[in-house]
Amino acid sequence: MARIVVLGGTGYAGRHIVAEAVARGHAVIAVSRSEPTDPVAGAAYVQRSVLDGESVAATFDGADAVVWALSPRGDMADKVLGALKGVATSLTGTETRLGVIGGAGGSLVAPGGPRLFDQGFPEEYKAEAQVGIDSLAFLQSTDAGLDWFFVHPAEEFGPWAEGERTGHYRDGGDVIVRDAEGKSWISGADFAVAMVDEIEQGDHHRGRFTVGY
């Protein structure tokens, strides 16, 4: 059993990860600014802001993994990257892994590139995608004392494309995953399966990977 802290544990991706981890018997702490409207039975909930670095870092004691499931939206649009850097600093030199959820924009469309972001990416999503790209660049620049992994979800991922839990997904390395019809998507539940698999199996250390069907 692992001890897992999910930052942004009441959001879309975060709640799915909390639910999957609890279902597998892990001890899970979900950290968020708001109270959960639909709490996962068996998870512990803590109300704190990632902008309060010391307070959030206190939840990391004894954690095997900390999952960053926060989106750069609303009043957090310009604050997410700075907060991520603070969390990374807290975990550097420890045995706790940091798992970060990025966006599809930084995925490559073919081995060696280019990125999806550079291929007619929708203008309205570019600012959010750029934060994910900058977050990955930051992690790649960190000291070897930080054990991190970064996950790009498929192009269609969110409450508007909920889907079901199948227990299956494909790991595309750094290339976006598409099905036989060219569609790139994954349900929230199966994305969570991939995240918890990585926490349990540790196949990607200081690297990224993409997931989809």
ChimeraX attribute file (.defattr): number of C-alpha atoms within 10 A of each C-alpha:
attribute: neighborCount
match mode: 1-to-1
recipient: residues
	/A:1	11
	/A:2	16
	/A:3	18
	/A:4	27
	/A:5	26
	/A:6	26
	/A:7	26
	/A:8	24
	/A:9	31
	/A:10	26
	/A:11	17
	/A:12	18
	/A:13	26
	/A:14	24
	/A:15	24
	/A:16	22
	/A:17	29
	/A:18	30
	/A:19	21
	/A:20	24
	/A:21	26
	/A:22	19
	/A:23	14
	/A:24	11
	/A:25	12
	/A:26	19
	/A:27	19
	/A:28	26
	/A:29	23
	/A:30	27
	/A:31	25
	/A:32	22
	/A:33	15
	/A:34	15
	/A:35	13
	/A:36	17
	/A:37	7
	/A:38	8
	/A:39	16
	/A:40	20
	/A:41	10
	/A:42	16
	/A:43	18
	/A:44	14
	/A:45	20
	/A:46	18
	/A:47	13
	/A:48	19
	/A:49	16
	/A:50	24
	/A:51	17
	/A:52	11
	/A:53	17
	/A:54	12
	/A:55	12
	/A:56	20
	/A:57	16
	/A:58	10
	/A:59	19
	/A:60	20
	/A:61	10
	/A:62	13
	/A:63	18
	/A:64	19
	/A:65	24
	/A:66	25
	/A:67	26
	/A:68	22
	/A:69	21
	/A:70	25
	/A:71	22
	/A:72	17
	/A:73	12
	/A:74	8
	/A:75	8
	/A:76	13
	/A:77	13
	/A:78	14
	/A:79	16
	/A:80	20
	/A:81	19
	/A:82	13
	/A:83	18
	/A:84	20
	/A:85	16
	/A:86	18
	/A:87	21
	/A:88	22
	/A:89	16
	/A:90	18
	/A:91	21
	/A:92	18
	/A:93	13
	/A:94	12
	/A:95	14
	/A:96	21
	/A:97	23
	/A:98	24
	/A:99	24
	/A:100	24
	/A:101	22
	/A:102	27
	/A:103	23
	/A:104	26
	/A:105	27
	/A:106	25
	/A:107	28
	/A:108	22
	/A:109	19
	/A:110	13
	/A:111	12
	/A:112	9
	/A:113	13
	/A:114	14
	/A:115	19
	/A:116	18
	/A:117	21
	/A:118	13
	/A:119	11
	/A:120	7
	/A:121	13
	/A:122	10
	/A:123	9
	/A:124	8
	/A:125	11
	/A:126	14
	/A:127	14
	/A:128	17
	/A:129	22
	/A:130	17
	/A:131	22
	/A:132	25
	/A:133	18
	/A:134	14
	/A:135	21
	/A:136	20
	/A:137	11
	/A:138	14
	/A:139	23
	/A:140	16
	/A:141	9
	/A:142	16
	/A:143	12
	/A:144	12
	/A:145	13
	/A:146	21
	/A:147	23
	/A:148	25
	/A:149	25
	/A:150	26
	/A:151	26
	/A:152	27
	/A:153	28
	/A:154	24
	/A:155	20
	/A:156	16
	/A:157	21
	/A:158	16
	/A:159	11
	/A:160	8
	/A:161	12
	/A:162	16
	/A:163	15
	/A:164	11
	/A:165	15
	/A:166	10
	/A:167	11
	/A:168	13
	/A:169	18
	/A:170	16
	/A:171	16
	/A:172	19
	/A:173	18
	/A:174	22
	/A:175	23
	/A:176	28
	/A:177	28
	/A:178	19
	/A:179	11
	/A:180	7
	/A:181	6
	/A:182	8
	/A:183	14
	/A:184	19
	/A:185	24
	/A:186	28
	/A:187	26
	/A:188	23
	/A:189	23
	/A:190	24
	/A:191	29
	/A:192	23
	/A:193	22
	/A:194	23
	/A:195	25
	/A:196	22
	/A:197	14
	/A:198	16
	/A:199	22
	/A:200	15
	/A:201	9
	/A:202	11
	/A:203	11
	/A:204	16
	/A:205	15
	/A:206	17
	/A:207	16
	/A:208	22
	/A:209	19
	/A:210	26
	/A:211	27
	/A:212	26
	/A:213	19
